[in-house]
């Protein structure tokens, strides 16, 4: 049961990670724009990097979830094989 709560927690932080990536990228770009006087360009660039970092985190979580689902499917298939092999014995 505790394993399921741990998984839920790791996926629950995904939205926070996405939002913070975008926010930090945007605010960092705005700060640099203020220091360098480059207008909105670095803020837009920071926003783009933040979005890219957030979606990278989303992609990694999706890949991890797919690996876990494949592993669970394989375990279920193996359990079915063992069950059917026990049923054939005289």
Secondary structure, DSSP 4 states (H G I P E B T S, - for coil): -HHHHHHHHHHHHHHHHHHHHHHHHHHHHHHHHHHHT-TTHHHHHHHHHHHHHHHHHHHHHHHHHHHHHHHHHHHHHHHHHHHHHHHH--
